[in-house]
């Protein structure tokens, strides 16, 4: 039931009796995100390159490329966090599948798991 609620806001109206209940607020918050996971990065991509690729979509709060501790090279993924969910949504839509540093990237909302 939680998966159906998460994927369909219209269905949520029937499950939530009050939009002010903590459960409903939590479910609505899970539908939106301002932090994006970026996968498929080149192993030479750094935070400057990632920032330049995404900053056209809105104000960035944080850019992080995850690197190997020994080599210092990118592990092929990172995160970008925008100041607004609107900017993150636009970047998600526009950047998924685009070329960055010569590689096609994948972009998804980043959720804590």
C-alpha distances in whole Angstrom, upper triangle without the diagonal:
4,5,5,6,9,10,11,13,13,10,10,13,12,9,12,15,18,18,20,17,17,13,14,17,15,12,15,17,15,15,19,21,25,26,26,26,29,29,32,35,38,40,42,40,41,39,42,41,37,38,40,38,35,37,38,34,35,36,35,34,34,35,34,35,34,38,39,41,44,44,43,42,38,36,34,32,31,30,31,30,30,31,29,26,28,30,27,26,29,30,26,27,31,31,29,31,34,37,38,41,41,38,35,32,28,26,23,21,22,19,20,18
4,5,5,6,9,10,11,13,11,9,13,13,10,12,15,17,16,18,16,15,11,11,14,12,9,12,14,11,12,16,18,22,22,22,23,26,27,30,32,36,37,40,37,37,36,38,38,34,35,37,35,32,34,35,31,32,32,31,31,30,31,31,32,31,34,36,38,41,41,40,39,35,33,32,29,28,26,27,26,27,28,26,22,25,27,24,23,26,27,24,25,29,29,27,29,32,35,35,38,39,35,32,29,26,24,20,18,18,16,16,15
4,5,5,6,9,11,13,11,11,14,14,12,14,18,19,18,20,18,17,14,14,16,13,10,13,14,11,11,15,17,21,21,20,21,23,24,27,30,33,34,37,35,35,34,37,36,32,33,35,32,30,32,33,30,30,31,30,30,29,30,29,30,29,33,34,36,39,40,38,37,33,30,29,26,26,25,26,25,26,27,25,21,23,25,23,21,24,25,21,22,26,26,23,26,29,32,32,36,36,32,29,26,23,21,17,16,17,15,16,15
4,5,5,6,9,10,7,8,12,12,10,13,16,18,17,20,18,18,14,14,16,15,11,13,15,13,12,16,18,22,23,22,23,26,26,29,32,35,37,39,37,38,36,39,37,34,35,37,34,31,33,34,30,31,32,31,31,31,32,32,33,32,36,37,40,43,43,41,39,36,33,32,29,29,27,28,27,27,28,26,22,24,26,23,21,24,25,22,22,26,27,24,27,30,33,34,37,37,34,31,28,24,23,19,18,19,17,19,18
4,6,5,6,8,6,5,9,9,8,9,13,14,14,16,15,15,11,10,12,11,8,9,12,10,10,14,17,20,21,22,23,26,27,30,32,36,38,40,37,37,36,38,37,33,34,36,33,30,32,33,29,29,31,30,30,30,31,31,32,32,36,38,40,43,43,41,40,36,34,32,29,29,26,27,25,26,26,24,20,22,24,22,20,23,25,22,22,26,27,25,28,31,34,34,38,38,35,32,29,25,23,19,17,19,16,18,18
4,6,7,10,9,8,12,13,11,12,16,16,15,17,16,15,12,10,12,10,6,8,10,7,7,11,13,17,18,18,19,22,23,26,29,32,34,36,33,34,32,34,33,30,30,32,30,27,29,29,26,26,27,26,26,26,27,27,29,28,32,34,36,39,39,38,36,32,30,29,26,25,23,23,22,22,23,21,17,19,21,19,17,20,21,18,19,23,24,22,25,27,30,31,34,35,31,28,25,22,19,16,14,15,13,15,15
4,7,9,9,9,12,14,13,14,18,19,17,19,19,18,15,13,15,13,10,10,12,10,8,11,14,18,18,18,19,21,22,25,28,31,33,36,33,33,32,34,33,29,30,32,29,26,28,29,25,26,27,27,27,27,28,28,29,29,32,35,37,40,40,38,36,32,30,28,25,25,23,23,22,23,24,21,17,19,21,18,16,19,20,17,17,21,22,20,22,25,29,29,33,33,30,27,24,20,18,15,14,16,14,17,17
4,5,5,7,9,11,11,12,16,17,15,18,18,18,15,13,14,14,10,10,13,12,9,13,16,19,21,21,22,24,26,28,31,35,37,39,36,36,35,36,35,32,32,34,31,28,30,30,26,27,29,28,29,29,30,31,32,32,36,38,40,43,43,41,39,36,34,32,29,28,26,26,24,24,25,22,18,19,22,20,17,20,22,19,19,23,24,22,25,27,31,32,35,36,33,29,27,23,21,18,16,19,17,20,20
4,5,5,7,9,10,10,13,14,12,15,15,16,13,10,12,12,9,8,11,11,8,11,15,18,20,21,23,25,27,30,32,36,38,40,37,37,35,37,36,32,32,34,31,28,30,29,26,26,27,28,28,29,30,31,33,33,37,39,41,45,44,42,41,37,35,33,30,29,26,26,24,23,24,20,17,18,21,19,17,20,22,19,19,23,25,23,26,29,32,33,37,37,34,31,28,25,22,19,17,19,18,20,21
4,5,6,8,10,10,13,14,13,16,17,18,16,12,14,16,12,11,15,15,12,15,19,22,24,25,26,29,30,33,35,39,41,43,40,40,38,40,39,35,35,37,34,31,33,32,28,29,31,31,31,33,34,35,36,37,40,43,45,48,48,46,44,40,39,36,33,32,30,29,28,27,27,23,20,20,24,22,20,22,25,22,22,26,27,26,29,31,35,36,40,40,37,34,31,28,25,22,21,23,22,24,25
4,5,6,7,9,12,14,13,16,16,17,14,12,15,15,12,12,15,15,13,16,20,23,25,25,27,30,31,34,36,40,42,44,41,41,40,41,40,37,37,39,36,33,35,35,31,31,33,33,33,34,35,35,37,37,41,43,45,48,48,46,44,41,39,37,34,33,31,30,29,28,29,26,22,23,26,24,22,25,27,24,24,28,29,27,30,33,36,37,41,41,38,35,32,29,26,23,21,23,22,24,23
4,5,5,6,9,10,10,13,12,13,11,8,11,12,8,9,13,12,11,15,18,22,23,24,26,29,31,34,36,40,41,43,40,40,38,40,40,36,36,38,35,32,34,34,30,30,31,31,31,32,33,34,35,36,39,42,43,47,47,45,43,40,38,36,33,32,29,29,27,27,27,24,20,22,25,23,21,24,26,24,24,28,29,28,31,33,37,37,41,41,38,35,32,29,26,22,20,22,20,22,22
4,6,5,7,9,8,12,12,14,12,9,12,14,11,11,15,15,14,17,20,24,26,27,29,32,34,37,39,43,45,46,43,43,41,43,42,38,38,40,38,34,35,35,32,31,33,33,33,34,36,37,38,39,43,45,47,50,50,48,47,43,41,39,36,35,32,31,29,29,28,25,22,23,26,25,23,26,28,26,26,30,31,30,33,36,39,40,43,44,41,38,35,32,29,26,23,25,23,25,25
4,6,7,10,11,14,13,16,13,11,14,16,13,14,17,18,17,20,23,27,29,30,31,34,36,39,41,45,47,49,46,46,44,46,45,41,41,43,41,37,39,39,35,35,36,36,36,37,38,39,41,41,45,47,49,52,52,50,49,45,43,41,38,37,35,34,32,32,32,28,25,26,30,28,26,29,31,29,29,33,34,33,36,38,42,42,46,46,43,40,37,34,31,28,26,27,25,26,26
4,6,9,10,13,11,13,10,9,12,13,11,12,16,16,15,19,22,26,27,28,30,33,34,37,40,43,45,47,44,44,42,44,44,40,40,42,40,37,38,38,35,34,35,35,35,35,37,37,39,39,42,44,46,49,50,48,47,43,41,40,36,35,33,33,31,31,31,28,25,26,29,28,26,29,31,28,29,33,34,32,35,38,41,42,45,46,42,39,36,33,30,27,24,25,23,24,23
4,5,7,9,8,10,8,6,10,11,10,11,14,15,15,18,21,24,26,28,29,33,35,38,40,44,45,47,44,44,41,43,43,39,39,41,39,36,37,37,34,33,34,33,33,34,36,36,38,38,42,44,46,49,50,47,46,43,41,40,36,35,32,32,30,29,29,26,23,25,28,27,25,28,30,28,29,33,34,32,36,38,41,41,45,46,43,40,37,33,30,27,24,25,22,23,23
4,7,9,8,11,10,9,12,14,13,14,17,18,18,21,24,27,29,31,33,36,38,41,43,47,49,50,47,47,44,46,46,42,42,44,42,39,40,40,36,35,36,36,35,37,39,39,42,42,45,47,49,52,53,51,50,46,45,43,40,38,35,35,32,32,31,28,26,27,31,30,28,31,33,31,32,36,37,36,39,41,45,45,48,49,46,43,40,37,34,30,27,28,26,26,27
4,5,5,9,9,7,9,12,12,12,15,17,17,19,22,25,28,30,32,35,37,41,42,46,48,49,46,45,43,44,45,41,40,42,41,37,38,38,34,33,34,34,33,34,37,38,40,40,44,46,48,51,52,49,49,45,44,43,39,37,34,33,30,30,28,26,24,25,29,28,27,30,32,30,31,35,36,35,39,41,44,44,47,48,46,43,40,36,33,30,26,27,25,25,26
4,6,8,9,6,7,10,10,9,12,14,14,16,19,22,24,26,29,32,35,38,39,43,45,46,43,42,39,41,41,37,36,39,37,34,34,34,31,29,30,30,29,31,33,35,37,38,41,44,45,49,49,47,46,42,41,40,36,34,31,30,27,26,25,22,20,22,25,24,23,26,28,27,28,31,33,32,36,37,41,40,44,45,43,40,36,33,30,27,23,24,22,23,24
4,6,8,7,6,10,11,11,12,15,16,17,20,22,24,27,29,33,35,39,40,44,45,46,43,42,39,41,41,38,37,39,38,34,34,35,31,30,30,30,29,31,33,34,37,37,41,44,45,48,49,46,46,43,41,40,37,34,31,30,27,26,24,22,21,23,26,25,24,28,30,28,30,33,34,34,37,39,42,41,45,46,44,41,38,35,31,28,24,25,22,23,24
4,5,5,6,9,10,11,12,14,16,18,20,23,25,27,29,33,35,39,40,44,45,46,43,42,39,42,42,38,37,40,39,35,36,37,33,32,31,31,30,31,33,34,37,37,40,43,44,47,48,46,45,42,40,40,36,34,31,30,27,27,26,24,22,24,27,26,26,29,31,29,31,34,35,34,38,39,42,42,45,47,44,41,38,34,31,28,24,24,22,22,23
4,6,5,6,9,10,10,12,15,16,18,20,22,25,27,30,32,36,37,41,42,43,40,39,37,39,39,36,35,38,37,33,34,35,31,30,29,29,27,28,31,31,34,34,37,39,40,44,45,42,42,39,37,37,33,31,28,28,25,25,24,22,21,23,26,24,24,28,29,27,29,33,33,32,36,38,40,40,43,44,41,39,35,32,29,26,22,22,19,18,19
4,6,5,6,9,10,11,13,15,17,20,22,24,25,29,31,34,36,40,41,42,40,39,36,39,39,35,35,38,36,33,34,35,31,30,30,29,28,29,31,31,33,33,36,38,39,43,44,42,41,38,36,35,32,30,27,27,25,25,25,23,21,23,26,24,23,27,28,26,28,31,32,31,34,36,39,39,42,43,40,37,34,31,28,24,21,20,17,17,18
4,5,5,6,8,10,11,13,16,19,21,23,25,28,30,34,36,39,41,42,39,39,36,38,38,34,34,36,35,31,32,33,29,28,29,28,27,28,30,31,33,33,37,39,41,44,45,42,42,38,37,35,32,30,27,27,24,24,23,21,19,21,24,22,21,25,26,25,26,29,30,29,33,35,38,37,41,42,39,36,33,30,26,23,20,20,17,18,19
4,6,5,6,9,10,11,14,16,19,21,23,27,29,33,34,38,39,40,37,36,33,35,36,32,31,34,32,29,29,30,27,26,25,25,24,25,27,28,31,31,35,37,39,42,43,40,40,36,35,34,30,28,25,24,21,21,20,18,16,18,21,20,19,23,24,23,25,28,29,28,32,33,36,36,39,40,38,35,32,28,25,22,18,18,16,17,18
4,5,5,6,9,10,12,15,17,19,21,24,26,30,31,35,36,38,35,34,31,34,34,30,30,33,31,28,29,30,26,25,25,24,23,24,26,26,28,28,32,34,35,39,40,37,37,33,32,31,27,25,22,22,20,20,20,18,16,19,21,19,19,23,24,22,24,27,27,26,30,32,34,34,37,38,35,33,29,26,23,19,16,16,13,13,14
4,5,5,7,9,12,15,17,18,20,24,26,29,31,34,36,38,35,34,32,34,34,30,30,32,31,27,29,30,26,25,26,25,24,25,26,27,29,29,32,35,36,40,40,38,37,33,32,31,27,25,23,23,20,21,21,18,16,18,21,19,18,21,22,20,22,25,26,25,28,30,33,33,36,37,34,32,28,25,22,18,15,15,13,14,15
4,5,5,7,10,14,16,17,20,23,25,29,30,34,36,37,34,33,31,33,33,29,28,31,29,25,26,27,23,23,23,23,22,23,25,26,28,29,33,35,37,40,41,38,37,33,32,31,27,25,22,21,19,19,18,16,13,15,18,16,15,19,20,18,20,23,24,23,27,29,32,32,35,36,34,31,27,24,21,17,14,15,13,15,17
4,5,6,8,11,13,15,17,21,23,27,28,32,33,34,31,30,28,30,30,26,25,28,27,23,24,25,21,20,20,20,19,20,22,23,25,26,30,32,34,37,38,35,34,31,29,28,24,22,19,18,16,16,15,13,11,14,16,14,14,18,19,17,19,22,23,22,26,27,30,30,33,34,32,29,26,23,19,16,12,13,11,12,15
4,5,7,11,12,13,15,19,21,24,26,29,31,32,29,29,27,29,29,25,25,28,26,22,24,25,22,21,21,20,20,20,21,22,24,24,28,30,32,35,35,33,32,28,27,26,22,20,17,17,16,16,17,15,12,15,17,14,14,17,18,16,18,21,21,20,24,25,28,28,31,32,29,27,23,20,17,13,10,10,8,10,12
4,7,11,12,13,15,18,20,24,25,29,31,33,29,29,27,29,28,25,25,27,25,21,23,23,20,20,21,20,20,21,22,23,25,25,29,31,33,37,37,34,33,29,28,26,22,21,18,18,16,16,17,14,10,12,15,13,11,15,16,14,15,19,19,18,22,24,27,27,30,31,28,26,22,19,16,12,9,11,10,13,14
4,7,9,11,14,17,19,23,24,28,29,31,27,27,24,26,26,22,21,24,22,18,19,20,17,16,17,16,17,17,19,20,22,23,27,30,32,35,35,32,31,27,26,25,21,19,16,15,13,12,13,10,7,9,11,9,8,12,13,12,13,17,17,17,21,22,25,25,28,29,27,24,21,18,14,11,8,10,10,13,15
4,6,7,11,14,17,20,21,25,26,27,24,23,20,22,22,19,18,20,19,15,17,18,15,14,14,13,13,14,15,16,19,20,24,27,28,32,32,29,28,24,23,22,18,16,12,11,9,9,10,8,6,9,10,7,8,11,11,10,13,15,15,15,19,20,23,22,25,27,24,22,19,16,12,10,6,7,8,11,14
4,7,10,13,16,20,20,23,25,25,22,21,18,19,20,16,15,17,16,13,13,15,12,11,11,10,10,11,12,14,17,18,22,25,27,30,30,27,26,22,22,21,17,14,10,8,6,5,7,6,5,8,8,5,8,10,10,10,13,15,14,15,19,19,21,20,23,25,23,21,18,16,12,11,8,8,10,12,16
4,7,10,13,17,17,20,21,22,19,18,15,17,17,14,13,16,15,12,13,16,13,12,12,10,9,9,10,11,13,15,18,22,23,27,26,23,22,19,19,17,13,11,7,6,4,6,9,9,8,11,10,7,10,12,10,10,14,15,14,14,17,18,20,18,21,23,21,19,16,14,10,9,6,6,8,10,14
4,6,10,13,13,17,19,20,16,16,14,16,16,12,12,15,13,10,13,15,12,13,13,11,12,10,10,10,12,13,17,20,22,26,25,22,20,17,16,14,11,8,6,5,6,8,12,12,10,12,11,7,9,11,9,7,11,13,11,11,14,15,16,15,18,20,17,16,12,10,7,6,5,5,8,11,14
4,6,10,11,14,16,17,15,15,13,16,15,12,13,16,14,12,15,17,15,16,16,14,14,12,10,10,10,11,14,17,20,23,22,20,18,14,13,11,7,6,5,7,9,12,15,15,14,16,14,11,12,14,11,9,13,14,11,10,13,14,15,14,17,18,15,14,10,8,6,5,6,5,9,11,13
4,7,7,11,13,14,12,12,12,14,12,9,12,14,11,10,14,16,15,16,17,14,15,13,10,10,9,10,13,16,19,22,20,18,16,12,11,9,6,5,6,7,11,13,17,17,16,17,15,12,13,14,11,9,12,13,9,9,10,11,12,10,13,14,12,10,7,6,5,7,9,9,12,15,16
4,6,9,11,13,11,13,13,16,14,11,14,16,13,13,17,19,18,20,20,18,19,16,13,12,10,10,13,15,18,20,19,17,15,11,9,6,4,7,9,11,14,17,21,21,19,21,19,15,16,17,14,12,15,15,11,9,10,11,12,11,12,13,10,9,6,5,6,8,11,11,14,16,17
4,7,9,11,10,13,14,16,14,12,15,16,14,15,18,20,19,22,23,20,21,19,16,14,11,12,13,15,19,20,18,17,14,10,9,6,6,9,12,14,17,20,24,24,23,23,21,18,19,19,16,14,16,16,12,10,9,10,10,9,10,10,7,6,5,6,9,12,15,15,18,20,20
4,6,8,6,9,11,13,10,9,13,14,12,13,17,18,19,20,21,18,20,17,13,12,9,10,11,13,17,18,16,14,11,8,8,4,5,8,11,13,16,19,23,23,23,23,21,18,20,19,16,15,17,16,12,12,11,11,9,7,8,9,6,7,6,8,10,13,16,16,19,21,22
4,5,5,9,12,13,10,10,14,15,13,15,19,20,21,23,24,21,22,19,15,14,10,11,11,13,17,17,14,13,9,7,8,6,8,11,14,16,20,22,25,27,26,27,24,22,23,23,19,19,20,19,15,15,14,13,10,8,6,7,6,9,9,12,14,17,20,19,23,24,25
4,6,8,12,14,12,12,16,17,16,18,21,23,24,25,25,22,23,20,16,14,10,10,9,10,13,14,11,10,6,5,6,6,9,11,15,17,21,23,27,28,28,29,26,24,26,25,22,21,24,22,18,18,17,16,14,11,9,11,10,13,12,15,17,19,21,20,23,24,25
4,6,10,11,10,11,14,15,14,17,19,21,23,24,24,21,22,19,15,14,10,11,10,12,14,15,11,10,6,6,9,9,11,12,16,17,21,23,26,28,28,29,26,24,26,26,22,22,24,22,19,19,18,17,14,11,8,10,10,14,14,16,18,21,23,22,25,26,27
4,7,8,6,7,10,11,11,13,16,18,19,20,20,18,19,16,12,11,8,10,10,12,15,16,13,11,8,6,9,8,9,10,12,14,17,19,23,25,25,26,22,20,23,22,18,19,21,19,16,16,16,14,12,8,7,10,10,12,11,14,15,18,20,19,23,24,25
4,6,6,6,9,10,11,13,14,17,19,19,18,15,16,13,10,8,6,9,9,12,14,16,13,10,8,7,10,10,10,9,11,12,16,18,21,23,24,25,22,20,23,22,18,19,22,20,17,18,18,17,15,11,9,13,13,15,14,16,16,19,20,19,22,23,25
4,5,5,6,9,10,11,12,15,16,16,15,12,13,10,6,6,6,9,10,14,16,18,16,12,11,10,12,12,11,9,9,9,12,14,17,20,21,22,19,17,20,20,16,18,21,19,16,18,19,17,15,12,12,15,15,17,14,16,16,18,18,17,20,21,24
4,5,5,6,9,10,10,13,15,16,14,12,13,11,8,9,9,13,14,17,19,21,18,15,14,12,16,15,14,12,12,12,14,15,18,20,22,22,19,18,21,20,17,19,21,19,16,19,19,17,15,12,11,15,16,17,16,18,17,20,21,20,23,25,27
4,5,5,6,9,10,12,14,16,15,13,15,13,10,11,10,13,14,17,20,21,19,16,14,12,15,13,13,12,12,12,15,16,19,21,22,22,18,17,20,19,15,17,19,17,14,16,16,14,12,8,7,11,12,14,13,15,15,18,20,20,23,25,27
4,5,5,6,9,11,12,13,13,11,13,11,7,8,8,12,13,17,19,21,19,16,14,11,14,12,10,9,9,8,11,13,16,18,18,19,15,14,17,16,12,14,16,14,11,13,14,12,11,8,9,12,12,13,11,13,12,15,16,16,19,21,24
4,5,5,6,9,10,11,10,8,10,9,6,9,10,14,16,19,21,24,22,18,17,15,17,15,13,11,10,8,10,11,14,16,17,17,14,13,16,15,12,14,17,15,12,15,17,14,14,11,12,15,15,16,14,15,14,16,17,17,20,22,25
4,6,6,7,10,11,11,10,13,12,10,13,13,17,18,22,24,26,24,20,19,16,19,17,16,14,13,11,13,13,16,18,19,18,15,15,17,15,12,15,17,14,12,15,16,13,13,10,11,14,15,16,14,16,15,18,19,20,23,25,28
4,6,7,9,11,12,11,14,13,11,13,13,16,18,22,24,26,24,21,19,16,18,15,14,13,12,10,13,13,16,17,18,17,13,13,15,13,10,12,14,11,9,12,13,10,9,7,9,12,12,12,11,13,12,15,17,18,21,24,26
4,6,6,8,9,8,11,11,9,12,13,16,19,23,25,27,25,22,20,17,19,16,14,12,11,8,10,9,12,13,14,13,10,9,12,10,7,10,12,10,8,11,13,11,12,10,12,15,15,14,12,13,11,13,14,15,19,21,24
4,5,6,6,6,10,11,10,13,15,19,21,25,27,29,27,24,22,20,22,19,17,15,13,9,10,9,11,12,14,13,9,10,13,11,9,12,14,12,11,15,17,14,15,13,15,18,18,18,16,17,14,16,17,18,21,23,26
4,6,8,9,13,14,14,17,18,22,24,28,30,32,30,27,25,22,24,22,20,18,16,12,13,11,13,13,15,13,9,11,13,10,9,12,13,11,11,14,16,14,15,14,16,18,19,18,16,17,15,18,18,20,23,26,29
4,7,9,12,14,13,17,18,22,24,28,30,33,31,28,26,23,24,22,19,17,15,11,11,9,11,10,11,9,6,7,9,7,6,9,10,9,9,13,15,14,16,15,18,20,19,18,16,16,13,15,15,17,20,23,26
4,6,10,12,13,16,19,22,25,28,30,33,32,28,27,24,25,23,20,18,15,11,10,7,8,8,10,9,5,8,10,9,8,12,13,12,13,16,19,17,19,17,20,23,22,21,19,19,16,17,16,17,20,23,26
4,7,9,11,15,18,21,24,27,29,32,31,27,26,23,25,23,20,17,14,10,9,6,6,8,11,11,8,9,13,12,11,14,16,15,15,18,21,20,21,19,21,24,24,23,20,20,17,18,17,17,20,22,25
4,6,7,11,14,17,20,24,25,28,27,23,23,20,21,20,17,14,11,7,6,4,6,9,11,12,9,9,13,13,11,13,16,16,15,17,20,19,19,17,19,22,22,21,18,18,15,16,15,15,18,19,23
4,7,10,14,16,19,23,24,27,27,23,23,20,21,21,18,14,11,8,5,5,6,9,12,14,11,11,15,16,14,16,19,19,18,20,23,22,22,20,21,25,24,23,20,20,17,17,15,14,17,18,21
4,7,10,13,16,19,20,23,23,19,19,17,18,17,14,11,8,6,5,7,9,12,14,16,13,12,16,17,14,16,19,19,17,19,21,20,21,18,19,22,22,21,18,18,16,16,14,13,15,16,19
4,7,10,13,16,18,21,20,16,16,13,15,14,11,8,6,5,6,9,12,14,15,17,14,13,16,17,13,15,18,17,15,17,19,18,18,14,16,19,18,18,15,16,14,15,14,13,16,17,20
4,6,9,13,14,17,17,13,13,10,11,11,9,5,5,6,9,12,15,17,18,20,17,15,18,19,16,16,20,19,16,17,19,18,18,15,16,19,17,18,15,15,14,15,15,13,15,16,18
4,6,10,12,15,14,10,9,6,8,8,6,4,6,9,12,15,18,20,21,22,20,17,20,20,17,17,20,20,16,17,18,17,16,13,13,16,15,16,13,14,13,15,16,14,17,17,19
4,7,9,12,12,9,8,6,6,7,6,5,8,11,14,18,21,23,23,25,22,19,22,23,20,19,22,22,19,19,20,19,19,16,16,18,16,17,15,15,15,16,16,14,16,16,17
4,6,9,8,6,5,4,5,8,8,9,12,15,18,21,24,26,26,28,26,23,26,26,23,22,26,25,21,21,22,21,20,17,16,18,17,19,17,18,18,19,20,18,20,19,20
4,6,6,5,6,6,6,10,11,12,15,18,21,25,28,30,30,32,29,26,29,30,26,26,29,28,25,24,24,24,22,20,18,20,19,21,19,20,21,22,23,20,22,21,22
4,6,6,8,10,10,13,14,15,17,20,23,26,29,31,31,34,31,29,31,32,29,28,32,31,28,27,28,28,26,23,22,24,22,24,23,23,24,25,25,22,24,22,23
4,6,8,11,11,15,16,17,20,23,26,29,32,34,35,37,34,32,34,35,31,31,34,34,30,29,29,29,27,24,22,24,23,25,24,25,26,27,28,26,27,26,26
4,5,9,10,13,15,16,20,22,25,29,31,34,34,36,33,31,33,34,30,30,32,32,28,28,27,27,24,21,19,21,20,23,22,24,25,26,28,25,27,27,27
4,7,9,12,13,14,17,19,22,25,28,30,31,33,30,28,30,31,27,27,30,29,25,25,25,25,22,19,17,20,19,22,20,22,23,24,25,23,25,25,26
4,6,9,11,12,15,18,21,24,27,29,30,31,28,26,28,28,25,25,27,26,23,22,22,21,19,16,14,16,15,18,17,19,20,22,24,22,24,24,25
4,5,7,8,12,15,18,21,24,26,26,28,25,22,25,25,21,21,24,23,19,19,19,18,16,13,12,14,13,15,14,15,16,18,20,18,21,21,22
4,6,8,12,15,19,22,25,27,26,28,26,23,25,25,22,21,24,23,19,18,18,19,17,15,14,16,13,15,13,14,15,17,19,17,19,19,20
4,7,11,14,17,20,24,25,24,26,23,20,22,22,19,18,20,20,16,15,15,15,14,12,11,13,10,11,9,11,12,14,17,15,18,19,20
4,7,10,14,17,20,22,21,22,20,17,19,20,16,15,18,18,14,13,14,14,14,12,13,14,12,12,9,9,10,11,13,12,15,16,17
4,7,10,14,17,18,18,20,18,15,17,18,14,14,17,17,14,14,15,15,15,12,14,16,14,14,11,11,10,11,12,10,13,14,16
4,7,10,13,15,14,17,14,11,14,15,12,12,16,16,13,13,16,16,16,14,16,18,16,16,12,11,9,10,9,8,11,12,15
4,7,10,12,12,14,11,9,12,13,10,10,14,14,12,13,16,15,16,14,16,19,17,16,13,12,10,10,10,9,12,14,17
4,7,9,9,12,10,7,11,13,10,11,15,15,14,15,18,18,19,17,19,22,21,20,16,15,12,12,10,9,12,13,17
4,5,7,9,6,6,9,10,9,11,14,14,14,16,19,18,20,18,21,23,22,21,18,17,13,13,11,12,14,16,20
4,7,9,7,8,11,12,12,14,17,17,17,19,23,22,24,22,24,27,26,25,21,21,17,16,14,14,16,18,21
4,5,5,6,9,10,11,12,15,16,16,18,22,21,24,22,25,28,26,25,21,20,16,15,13,14,16,18,21
4,5,5,6,9,10,10,12,14,15,16,20,20,23,22,25,27,25,23,20,18,14,13,10,12,13,16,19
4,5,5,6,9,10,11,12,14,16,19,19,22,22,25,27,25,23,20,19,15,14,12,15,17,20,23
4,5,5,6,9,10,10,12,14,17,17,19,19,22,24,23,21,18,17,13,13,12,14,17,20,23
4,5,5,6,9,10,10,12,15,15,18,17,20,22,21,18,15,14,10,10,8,11,13,16,19
4,5,5,6,9,10,11,15,15,18,18,22,23,21,19,16,14,10,10,9,12,14,18,20
4,5,5,6,8,10,14,13,16,17,20,22,20,18,15,14,11,12,12,15,17,21,23
4,5,5,5,8,11,11,13,13,17,18,17,15,12,11,8,10,10,13,16,20,22
4,6,6,6,10,11,14,14,18,19,16,14,11,9,6,7,8,11,14,17,20
4,6,6,9,10,14,15,19,19,17,14,12,11,8,9,11,14,17,21,23
4,6,8,8,11,12,16,17,15,13,11,11,9,11,13,16,20,23,25
4,6,5,8,9,13,14,12,9,8,8,7,10,12,15,18,21,23
4,6,9,10,14,14,11,8,6,5,5,8,11,14,17,20,22
4,7,9,13,12,9,5,5,6,8,11,14,17,20,23,24
4,6,10,9,8,5,6,8,9,13,16,18,22,25,26
4,7,6,5,4,6,10,12,15,18,20,24,26,28
4,5,5,6,7,10,12,15,18,19,23,25,27
4,6,9,9,13,15,18,21,22,25,27,29
4,7,9,13,16,19,22,23,27,29,30
4,6,10,13,16,19,20,24,26,27
4,7,10,14,17,18,22,24,25
4,7,10,13,15,18,21,22
4,7,10,12,15,18,19
4,7,9,12,16,17
4,6,9,13,14
4,6,10,12
4,7,9
4,6
4
